[in-house]
Amino acid sequence: MFFDAALEEREHAMKLIEYLLMRGELTADVTSLITIRPPERKSWESGVDALEHALKMESDVTNSIRQVIKACEDDAEFNDYHLVDYLTGEFLEEQYKGQRDIAGKASTLKKMMDKHASLGEFIYDKKLMGMDI
């Protein structure tokens, strides 16, 4: 699931690069547009812990997109409605769906672990990976 999510995030990055190229705003120094942060965590105590952390990260991304949209709308001198439309159409709805999906997965896994402990996590993991058990 997380490998698929990482692939999707790379696709989002490519969409943003394509958008910048279309607008003629991609500079030769792309690194100035990218902030590289070390990972917040490198291990999790359980699958629920990992899913809840993923949900927090997804929520942070959604909030960042909303901040960019707000900045585009609030700039009295240059309202960038095109970027607002692009971000809401290409990213925002998908972010909300992703958050809802991760929250549902975390809730289901938590319930399974509460009833069946480690066996619940094992069964959920196999189900998530689409394996027959």
DSSP file (Angstrom, degrees, kcal/mol; ACC not computed):
  #  RESIDUE AA STRUCTURE BP1 BP2  ACC     N-H-->O    O-->H-N    N-H-->O    O-->H-N    TCO  KAPPA ALPHA  PHI   PSI    X-CA   Y-CA   Z-CA
    1    1 A M     >        0   0    0      0, 0.0     4,-2.2     0, 0.0     5,-0.1   0.000 360.0 360.0 360.0 -43.9    0.0    0.0    0.0
    2    2 A F  H  >  +     0   0    0      2,-0.2     4,-2.3     1,-0.2     5,-0.1   0.844 360.0  53.9 -71.0 -32.1    2.8    2.4    0.9
    3    3 A F  H  > S+     0   0    0      2,-0.2     4,-2.1     1,-0.2    -1,-0.2   0.913 110.0  48.1 -64.7 -41.3    4.7    1.6   -2.3
    4    4 A D  H  > S+     0   0    0      1,-0.2     4,-2.2     2,-0.2    -2,-0.2   0.901 111.0  51.0 -63.6 -40.5    1.6    2.5   -4.3
    5    5 A A  H  X S+     0   0    0     -4,-2.2     4,-2.1     1,-0.2    -2,-0.2   0.891 108.8  51.1 -64.3 -39.2    1.2    5.7   -2.3
    6    6 A A  H  X S+     0   0    0     -4,-2.3     4,-2.0     2,-0.2    -1,-0.2   0.902 109.0  51.0 -65.2 -40.1    4.8    6.7   -3.0
    7    7 A L  H  X S+     0   0    0     -4,-2.1     4,-2.0     1,-0.2    -2,-0.2   0.915 109.5  50.8 -61.4 -43.0    4.3    6.1   -6.7
    8    8 A E  H  X S+     0   0    0     -4,-2.2     4,-2.0     1,-0.2    -2,-0.2   0.892 108.4  51.6 -62.5 -40.1    1.2    8.3   -6.6
    9    9 A E  H  X S+     0   0    0     -4,-2.1     4,-2.1     2,-0.2    -1,-0.2   0.869 107.9  52.0 -67.2 -35.6    3.1   11.0   -4.9
   10   10 A R  H  X S+     0   0    0     -4,-2.0     4,-2.1     2,-0.2    -1,-0.2   0.892 107.9  52.4 -64.9 -38.4    5.8   10.9   -7.6
   11   11 A E  H  X S+     0   0    0     -4,-2.0     4,-2.2     2,-0.2    -2,-0.2   0.885 107.5  52.1 -63.5 -37.9    3.1   11.2  -10.2
   12   12 A H  H  X S+     0   0    0     -4,-2.0     4,-2.2     2,-0.2    -2,-0.2   0.913 107.6  51.9 -63.1 -42.0    1.8   14.3   -8.4
   13   13 A A  H  X S+     0   0    0     -4,-2.1     4,-2.2     1,-0.2    -2,-0.2   0.906 109.0  50.4 -61.5 -40.9    5.3   15.8   -8.4
   14   14 A M  H  X S+     0   0    0     -4,-2.1     4,-2.7     2,-0.2    -1,-0.2   0.891 107.9  53.3 -65.2 -38.7    5.5   15.2  -12.2
   15   15 A K  H  X S+     0   0    0     -4,-2.2     4,-2.3     1,-0.2    -1,-0.2   0.909 109.5  48.7 -60.9 -41.9    2.1   16.9  -12.7
   16   16 A L  H  X S+     0   0    0     -4,-2.2     4,-2.5     2,-0.2    -2,-0.2   0.894 111.3  49.4 -66.3 -38.7    3.4   19.9  -10.8
   17   17 A I  H  X S+     0   0    0     -4,-2.2     4,-2.5     2,-0.2    -2,-0.2   0.922 111.1  49.6 -64.8 -43.7    6.6   20.0  -12.9
   18   18 A E  H  X S+     0   0    0     -4,-2.7     4,-2.5     2,-0.2    -2,-0.2   0.892 110.6  51.0 -61.1 -39.5    4.5   19.7  -16.1
   19   19 A Y  H  X S+     0   0    0     -4,-2.3     4,-2.2     2,-0.2    -2,-0.2   0.931 110.3  48.4 -63.3 -45.8    2.3   22.6  -14.8
   20   20 A L  H  X>S+     0   0    0     -4,-2.5     5,-2.7     1,-0.2     4,-0.7   0.893 111.8  50.0 -62.7 -39.2    5.3   24.7  -14.1
   21   21 A L  H ><5S+     0   0    0     -4,-2.5     3,-0.7     3,-0.2    -1,-0.2   0.915 109.8  50.8 -63.7 -42.7    6.7   24.0  -17.6
   22   22 A M  H 3<5S+     0   0    0     -4,-2.5    -2,-0.2     1,-0.2    -1,-0.2   0.881 112.8  46.0 -62.1 -38.2    3.4   24.9  -19.2
   23   23 A R  H 3<5S-     0   0    0     -4,-2.2    -1,-0.2    -5,-0.2    -2,-0.2   0.563 111.0-122.8 -81.7  -8.2    3.3   28.2  -17.3
   24   24 A G  T <<5S+     0   0    0     -3,-0.7    -3,-0.2    -4,-0.7    -2,-0.1   0.782  80.4 116.4  72.5  26.4    7.0   28.8  -18.2
   25   25 A E      < +     0   0    0     -5,-2.7     2,-0.8    -6,-0.2    -4,-0.2   0.241  32.2 112.8-113.0  12.3    7.9   29.1  -14.6
   26   26 A L        -     0   0    0     -6,-0.7     4,-0.1    -5,-0.1     2,-0.1  -0.775  55.5-153.7 -88.8 116.3   10.3   26.2  -14.2
   27   27 A T        -     0   0    0     -2,-0.8     3,-0.2     2,-0.2     6,-0.1  -0.323  27.1-111.6 -84.2 167.9   13.7   27.6  -13.5
   28   28 A A  S    S+     0   0    0      1,-0.2     2,-1.2     2,-0.1     3,-0.2   0.815 113.2  63.8 -66.8 -29.4   17.0   26.0  -14.3
   29   29 A D    >   +     0   0    0      1,-0.2     3,-1.4     2,-0.1     4,-0.2  -0.640  60.2 163.5 -98.2  77.3   17.5   25.7  -10.6
   30   30 A V  G >   +     0   0    0     -2,-1.2     3,-2.2     1,-0.3     4,-0.5   0.784  66.1  73.8 -64.2 -27.9   14.7   23.3   -9.7
   31   31 A T  G >  S+     0   0    0      1,-0.3     3,-0.9    -3,-0.2    -1,-0.3   0.765  84.7  65.6 -61.2 -23.7   16.3   22.5   -6.3
   32   32 A S  G <  S+     0   0    0     -3,-1.4    -1,-0.3     1,-0.2    -2,-0.2   0.712 100.3  52.0 -70.4 -17.2   15.3   26.0   -5.1
   33   33 A L  G <  S+     0   0    0     -3,-2.2     2,-0.5    -4,-0.2    -1,-0.2   0.558 100.2  76.0 -90.6  -9.8   11.7   24.8   -5.3
   34   34 A I    <   -     0   0    0     -3,-0.9     2,-0.6    -4,-0.5    -1,-0.0  -0.885  60.8-160.0-113.1 129.5   12.2   21.7   -3.3
   35   35 A T        -     0   0    0     -2,-0.5     2,-0.7     2,-0.0    -3,-0.1  -0.931  12.1-155.8-104.8 118.3   12.6   21.5    0.4
   36   36 A I        -     0   0    0     -2,-0.6    -2,-0.0     0, 0.0     0, 0.0  -0.845  15.1-178.6 -98.3 119.4   14.2   18.2    1.5
   37   37 A R        -     0   0    0     -2,-0.7     3,-0.1     0, 0.0    -2,-0.0  -0.915  29.9-113.7-115.7 142.5   13.4   17.2    5.0
   38   38 A P        -     0   0    0      0, 0.0     0, 0.0     0, 0.0     0, 0.0  -0.393  51.4 -84.0 -66.8 153.3   14.7   14.2    6.8
   39   39 A P        -     0   0    0      0, 0.0     3,-0.1     0, 0.0     0, 0.0  -0.287  30.0-138.4 -59.0 141.6   12.0   11.6    7.6
   40   40 A E  S    S+     0   0    0      1,-0.2     2,-0.3    -3,-0.1     0, 0.0   0.879  85.4  11.8 -67.0 -37.6   10.1   12.4   10.8
   41   41 A R        -     0   0    0      1,-0.1    -1,-0.2    12,-0.0     3,-0.1  -0.963  49.3-168.8-140.6 154.8   10.2    8.7   11.8
   42   42 A K  S    S+     0   0    0     -2,-0.3     2,-0.3     1,-0.3    -1,-0.1   0.439  77.1  31.0-121.3  -6.1   11.9    5.6   10.7
   43   43 A S        -     0   0    0      7,-0.0     2,-0.3     3,-0.0    -1,-0.3  -0.992  59.7-156.6-151.1 157.2    9.9    3.0   12.6
   44   44 A W        -     0   0    0     -2,-0.3     3,-0.1    -3,-0.1     4,-0.0  -0.955  21.8-133.1-134.5 150.5    6.4    2.4   14.0
   45   45 A E  S    S-     0   0    0     -2,-0.3     2,-0.3     1,-0.1    -1,-0.1   0.785  84.2  -9.3 -75.8 -27.3    5.1    0.3   16.8
   46   46 A S  S  > S-     0   0    0      1,-0.1     4,-2.0    -3,-0.0     5,-0.1  -0.939  75.0 -92.3-157.4 174.7    2.3   -1.3   14.8
   47   47 A G  H  > S+     0   0    0     -2,-0.3     4,-2.6     2,-0.2     5,-0.2   0.871 124.6  54.0 -63.6 -37.4    0.4   -1.1   11.5
   48   48 A V  H  > S+     0   0    0      2,-0.2     4,-2.9     1,-0.2     5,-0.2   0.925 107.2  50.9 -62.5 -44.2   -2.1    1.3   13.2
   49   49 A D  H  > S+     0   0    0      1,-0.2     4,-2.0     2,-0.2    -1,-0.2   0.907 111.8  47.6 -59.5 -42.8    0.7    3.6   14.3
   50   50 A A  H  X S+     0   0    0     -4,-2.0     4,-2.4     2,-0.2    -2,-0.2   0.912 113.3  47.4 -66.1 -42.6    2.0    3.6   10.7
   51   51 A L  H  X S+     0   0    0     -4,-2.6     4,-2.4     2,-0.2    -2,-0.2   0.896 111.4  50.4 -66.8 -40.1   -1.4    4.3    9.2
   52   52 A E  H  X S+     0   0    0     -4,-2.9     4,-1.9     2,-0.2    -1,-0.2   0.877 111.5  48.6 -66.0 -36.1   -2.1    7.1   11.7
   53   53 A H  H  X S+     0   0    0     -4,-2.0     4,-2.4    -5,-0.2    -2,-0.2   0.905 110.5  50.9 -68.2 -41.0    1.3    8.7   10.9
   54   54 A A  H  X S+     0   0    0     -4,-2.4     4,-2.6     1,-0.2    -2,-0.2   0.890 108.7  52.5 -61.6 -39.0    0.5    8.4    7.1
   55   55 A L  H  X S+     0   0    0     -4,-2.4     4,-2.4     2,-0.2    -1,-0.2   0.903 108.6  49.8 -63.7 -41.3   -2.9   10.1    7.8
   56   56 A K  H  X S+     0   0    0     -4,-1.9     4,-2.3     2,-0.2    -2,-0.2   0.921 111.8  48.0 -62.8 -43.6   -1.1   12.9    9.6
   57   57 A M  H  X S+     0   0    0     -4,-2.4     4,-2.2     2,-0.2    -2,-0.2   0.909 111.6  49.7 -64.0 -41.9    1.3   13.4    6.7
   58   58 A E  H  X S+     0   0    0     -4,-2.6     4,-2.3     1,-0.2    -1,-0.2   0.896 111.1  50.1 -63.3 -40.2   -1.6   13.3    4.2
   59   59 A S  H  X S+     0   0    0     -4,-2.4     4,-2.6     2,-0.2    -1,-0.2   0.889 108.2  52.9 -64.7 -40.2   -3.4   15.9    6.2
   60   60 A D  H  X S+     0   0    0     -4,-2.3     4,-2.1     2,-0.2    -2,-0.2   0.907 109.6  48.8 -61.8 -41.9   -0.3   18.1    6.3
   61   61 A V  H  X S+     0   0    0     -4,-2.2     4,-2.4     2,-0.2    -2,-0.2   0.923 110.7  50.7 -63.8 -44.1    0.0   17.9    2.5
   62   62 A T  H  X S+     0   0    0     -4,-2.3     4,-2.4     1,-0.2    -2,-0.2   0.925 110.3  49.3 -59.5 -45.0   -3.7   18.8    2.2
   63   63 A N  H  X S+     0   0    0     -4,-2.6     4,-2.0     1,-0.2    -1,-0.2   0.874 109.3  52.4 -63.7 -36.4   -3.2   21.8    4.5
   64   64 A S  H  X S+     0   0    0     -4,-2.1     4,-2.0     2,-0.2    -1,-0.2   0.915 109.5  48.9 -64.2 -42.7   -0.2   22.9    2.5
   65   65 A I  H  X S+     0   0    0     -4,-2.4     4,-2.4     1,-0.2    -2,-0.2   0.919 110.7  51.0 -62.2 -42.8   -2.2   22.8   -0.8
   66   66 A R  H  X S+     0   0    0     -4,-2.4     4,-2.5     1,-0.2    -1,-0.2   0.860 107.7  53.2 -63.6 -35.1   -5.0   24.8    0.9
   67   67 A Q  H  X S+     0   0    0     -4,-2.0     4,-2.4     2,-0.2    -1,-0.2   0.896 109.2  48.6 -66.3 -39.7   -2.4   27.4    2.0
   68   68 A V  H  X S+     0   0    0     -4,-2.0     4,-2.3     2,-0.2    -2,-0.2   0.918 111.7  49.8 -64.7 -42.8   -1.2   27.8   -1.5
   69   69 A I  H  X S+     0   0    0     -4,-2.4     4,-2.0     1,-0.2    -2,-0.2   0.926 111.2  48.9 -60.8 -44.8   -4.8   28.1   -2.8
   70   70 A K  H  X S+     0   0    0     -4,-2.5     4,-2.4     1,-0.2    -2,-0.2   0.910 110.4  50.7 -62.5 -42.3   -5.5   30.8   -0.1
   71   71 A A  H  X S+     0   0    0     -4,-2.4     4,-1.2     1,-0.2    -1,-0.2   0.892 109.8  51.0 -62.6 -39.2   -2.3   32.7   -1.0
   72   72 A C  H  < S+     0   0    0     -4,-2.3     8,-1.1     1,-0.2    -1,-0.2   0.869 115.4  42.0 -65.3 -36.7   -3.4   32.6   -4.7
   73   73 A E  H  < S+     0   0    0     -4,-2.0    -2,-0.2     6,-0.2    -1,-0.2   0.807 113.9  50.8 -80.1 -30.6   -6.8   34.0   -3.9
   74   74 A D  H  < S+     0   0    0     -4,-2.4     2,-0.9    -5,-0.2    -2,-0.2   0.643  77.0 106.2 -86.4 -15.3   -5.7   36.6   -1.3
   75   75 A D     <  -     0   0    0     -4,-1.2    -4,-0.0     3,-0.2    -3,-0.0  -0.530  53.0-165.5 -70.3 106.6   -3.0   38.3   -3.4
   76   76 A A  S    S+     0   0    0     -2,-0.9     3,-0.3     1,-0.2    -1,-0.2   0.809  84.9  47.2 -64.7 -30.4   -4.7   41.6   -4.3
   77   77 A E  S    S+     0   0    0      1,-0.3     2,-0.3    -3,-0.1    -1,-0.2   0.863 126.9  18.3 -80.8 -36.7   -2.2   42.4   -7.0
   78   78 A F        -     0   0    0     -6,-0.0     2,-0.7     2,-0.0    -1,-0.3  -0.769  65.4-169.7-142.2  92.1   -2.1   39.0   -8.8
   79   79 A N        -     0   0    0     -2,-0.3     2,-1.3    -3,-0.3     3,-0.2  -0.737  11.4-156.6 -81.6 115.5   -5.0   36.6   -8.2
   80   80 A D     >  +     0   0    0     -8,-1.1     4,-1.8    -2,-0.7     3,-0.2  -0.600  27.5 160.5 -96.1  75.7   -3.8   33.3   -9.8
   81   81 A Y  H  > S+     0   0    0     -2,-1.3     4,-2.6     1,-0.2    -1,-0.2   0.785  70.5  61.8 -67.3 -26.9   -7.2   31.7  -10.4
   82   82 A H  H  > S+     0   0    0     -3,-0.2     4,-2.4     2,-0.2    -1,-0.2   0.934 106.3  44.4 -64.7 -45.2   -5.7   29.3  -12.9
   83   83 A L  H  > S+     0   0    0      2,-0.2     4,-3.0     1,-0.2     5,-0.3   0.892 111.9  53.7 -66.0 -39.0   -3.4   27.8  -10.3
   84   84 A V  H  X S+     0   0    0     -4,-1.8     4,-2.6     1,-0.2     5,-0.3   0.942 110.9  46.2 -58.9 -47.5   -6.4   27.6   -7.8
   85   85 A D  H  X S+     0   0    0     -4,-2.6     4,-2.5     1,-0.2     5,-0.2   0.911 113.3  49.6 -61.6 -43.2   -8.4   25.8  -10.4
   86   86 A Y  H  X S+     0   0    0     -4,-2.4     4,-2.9     2,-0.2     5,-0.4   0.933 113.4  45.2 -62.5 -47.2   -5.5   23.4  -11.2
   87   87 A L  H  X>S+     0   0    0     -4,-3.0     5,-2.3     1,-0.2     4,-1.8   0.905 116.5  44.5 -66.8 -41.5   -4.9   22.6   -7.5
   88   88 A T  I  <>S+     0   0    0     -4,-2.6     5,-1.0    -5,-0.3    -1,-0.2   0.891 119.9  42.3 -70.3 -36.8   -8.5   22.1   -6.6
   89   89 A G  I  <5S+     0   0    0     -4,-2.5    -2,-0.2    -5,-0.3    -3,-0.2   0.879 125.7  29.8 -76.8 -39.0   -9.2   20.0   -9.7
   90   90 A E  I  <5S+     0   0    0     -4,-2.9    -3,-0.2    -5,-0.2    -2,-0.2   0.764 135.0  10.9 -93.1 -27.8   -6.1   17.9   -9.8
   91   91 A F  I  X5S+     0   0    0     -4,-1.8     4,-2.4    -5,-0.4    -3,-0.2   0.797 107.2  65.2-123.9 -44.5   -5.1   17.5   -6.2
   92   92 A L  I  ><S+     0   0    0     -5,-2.3     4,-2.3     1,-0.2     5,-0.2   0.908 105.1  45.0 -62.5 -48.4   -7.5   18.7   -3.4
   93   93 A E  H  ><S+     0   0    0     -5,-1.0     4,-2.3     1,-0.2    -1,-0.2   0.913 114.3  50.9 -61.4 -41.3  -10.3   16.2   -4.0
   94   94 A E  H  > S+     0   0    0      1,-0.2     4,-2.5     2,-0.2    -1,-0.2   0.874 107.9  53.4 -63.7 -36.9   -7.8   13.3   -4.3
   95   95 A Q  H  X S+     0   0    0     -4,-2.4     4,-2.6     2,-0.2    -1,-0.2   0.936 109.4  47.6 -62.6 -46.5   -6.2   14.4   -1.1
   96   96 A Y  H  X S+     0   0    0     -4,-2.3     4,-2.3     1,-0.2    -2,-0.2   0.905 112.6  48.9 -63.1 -40.9   -9.5   14.3    0.8
   97   97 A K  H  X S+     0   0    0     -4,-2.3     4,-2.4     2,-0.2    -1,-0.2   0.909 111.2  50.7 -63.5 -41.3  -10.3   10.9   -0.7
   98   98 A G  H  X S+     0   0    0     -4,-2.5     4,-2.6     2,-0.2     5,-0.2   0.905 109.9  49.3 -63.0 -42.3   -6.8    9.6    0.3
   99   99 A Q  H  X S+     0   0    0     -4,-2.6     4,-2.7     1,-0.2     5,-0.2   0.925 111.5  48.9 -62.4 -44.3   -7.3   10.9    3.9
  100  100 A R  H  X S+     0   0    0     -4,-2.3     4,-2.1     1,-0.2    -2,-0.2   0.899 112.0  49.7 -62.4 -40.7  -10.7    9.2    4.1
  101  101 A D  H  X S+     0   0    0     -4,-2.4     4,-2.3     2,-0.2    -2,-0.2   0.933 113.2  44.7 -64.6 -47.2   -9.2    5.9    2.8
  102  102 A I  H  X S+     0   0    0     -4,-2.6     4,-2.8     1,-0.2     5,-0.2   0.908 112.2  52.4 -65.7 -41.2   -6.3    5.9    5.2
  103  103 A A  H  X S+     0   0    0     -4,-2.7     4,-2.3    -5,-0.2    -1,-0.2   0.906 110.5  48.7 -61.5 -40.9   -8.6    6.9    8.2
  104  104 A G  H  X S+     0   0    0     -4,-2.1     4,-2.5    -5,-0.2    -2,-0.2   0.912 111.7  48.7 -64.0 -43.1  -10.9    4.0    7.3
  105  105 A K  H  X S+     0   0    0     -4,-2.3     4,-2.6     2,-0.2     5,-0.2   0.921 112.2  48.6 -63.0 -43.8   -8.0    1.5    7.0
  106  106 A A  H  X S+     0   0    0     -4,-2.8     4,-2.5     2,-0.2    -2,-0.2   0.911 112.5  48.6 -63.1 -42.3   -6.5    2.7   10.4
  107  107 A S  H  X S+     0   0    0     -4,-2.3     4,-2.2    -5,-0.2    -2,-0.2   0.927 112.8  47.1 -64.3 -45.4  -10.0    2.4   12.1
  108  108 A T  H  X S+     0   0    0     -4,-2.5     4,-2.3     1,-0.2    -2,-0.2   0.926 113.7  47.6 -62.4 -45.8  -10.5   -1.1   10.7
  109  109 A L  H  X S+     0   0    0     -4,-2.6     4,-2.6     1,-0.2     5,-0.2   0.908 110.0  52.7 -63.9 -41.3   -7.1   -2.3   11.7
  110  110 A K  H  X S+     0   0    0     -4,-2.5     4,-2.3    -5,-0.2    -1,-0.2   0.920 110.1  48.2 -60.5 -43.6   -7.4   -0.9   15.2
  111  111 A K  H  X S+     0   0    0     -4,-2.2     4,-1.6     1,-0.2    -1,-0.2   0.903 112.1  49.4 -63.2 -41.1  -10.7   -2.7   15.6
  112  112 A M  H  X S+     0   0    0     -4,-2.3     4,-2.7     1,-0.2     8,-0.2   0.894 112.7  46.8 -66.4 -39.2   -9.2   -6.0   14.4
  113  113 A M  H  X S+     0   0    0     -4,-2.6     4,-2.2     7,-0.2    -1,-0.2   0.860 108.2  56.0 -71.4 -34.3   -6.2   -5.6   16.7
  114  114 A D  H  < S+     0   0    0     -4,-2.3    -1,-0.2    -5,-0.2    -2,-0.2   0.876 118.7  33.5 -63.3 -35.9   -8.4   -4.8   19.7
  115  115 A K  H  < S+     0   0    0     -4,-1.6    -2,-0.2    -5,-0.2    -1,-0.2   0.836 137.7  17.8 -87.1 -35.5  -10.4   -8.0   19.2
  116  116 A H  H >X S-     0   0    0     -4,-2.7     3,-1.3     1,-0.3     4,-0.6   0.316  84.5-153.3-126.4   7.9   -7.6  -10.3   17.9
  117  117 A A  H >X S-     0   0    0     -4,-2.2     4,-1.4     1,-0.3     3,-0.7  -0.221  75.7  -5.2  53.9-134.5   -4.3   -8.7   18.8
  118  118 A S  H 3> S+     0   0    0      1,-0.3     4,-2.4     2,-0.2    -1,-0.3   0.810 133.6  60.6 -62.7 -31.3   -1.4   -9.6   16.5
  119  119 A L  H <> S+     0   0    0     -3,-1.3     4,-2.7     1,-0.2    -1,-0.3   0.892 102.3  53.3 -63.0 -38.3   -3.5  -12.1   14.6
  120  120 A G  H <X S+     0   0    0     -3,-0.7     4,-2.4    -4,-0.6    -1,-0.2   0.893 109.6  47.8 -62.2 -40.0   -5.8   -9.3   13.6
  121  121 A E  H  X S+     0   0    0     -4,-1.4     4,-2.5     2,-0.2    -2,-0.2   0.904 111.9  49.9 -67.3 -40.9   -2.9   -7.3   12.3
  122  122 A F  H  X S+     0   0    0     -4,-2.4     4,-2.1     2,-0.2    -2,-0.2   0.934 113.0  45.8 -61.9 -47.4   -1.6  -10.3   10.4
  123  123 A I  H  X S+     0   0    0     -4,-2.7     4,-2.4     1,-0.2    -2,-0.2   0.916 113.6  49.2 -63.8 -43.6   -5.1  -11.0    8.8
  124  124 A Y  H  X S+     0   0    0     -4,-2.4     4,-3.0    -5,-0.2    -1,-0.2   0.913 109.6  52.3 -62.7 -42.1   -5.5   -7.3    7.9
  125  125 A D  H  X S+     0   0    0     -4,-2.5     4,-1.8     1,-0.2    -1,-0.2   0.909 111.2  46.4 -60.7 -43.3   -2.1   -7.2    6.3
  126  126 A K  H  <>S+     0   0    0     -4,-2.1     5,-2.7     2,-0.2     4,-0.3   0.893 113.8  48.5 -67.0 -40.0   -2.8  -10.2    4.2
  127  127 A K  H ><5S+     0   0    0     -4,-2.4     3,-1.3     3,-0.2    -2,-0.2   0.912 110.1  52.0 -65.3 -42.8   -6.2   -8.8    3.2
  128  128 A L  H 3<5S+     0   0    0     -4,-3.0    -1,-0.2     1,-0.3    -2,-0.2   0.857 109.4  49.8 -61.9 -36.4   -4.6   -5.4    2.4
  129  129 A M  T 3<5S-     0   0    0     -4,-1.8    -1,-0.3    -5,-0.2    -2,-0.2   0.473 116.2-117.1 -83.5  -1.1   -2.1   -7.1    0.1
  130  130 A G  T < 5 +     0   0    0     -3,-1.3     2,-0.3    -4,-0.3    -3,-0.2   0.749  64.2 146.6  75.3  23.8   -4.9   -9.0   -1.6
  131  131 A M      < -     0   0    0     -5,-2.7     2,-0.3    -6,-0.2    -1,-0.3  -0.705  50.0-121.3 -95.1 145.8   -3.6  -12.4   -0.5
  132  132 A D              0   0    0     -2,-0.3    -5,-0.0     1,-0.1    -1,-0.0  -0.660 360.0 360.0 -80.6 138.1   -5.9  -15.3    0.2
  133  133 A I              0   0    0     -2,-0.3    -1,-0.1   -10,-0.0    -6,-0.0   0.384 360.0 360.0-119.7 360.0   -5.5  -16.7    3.7
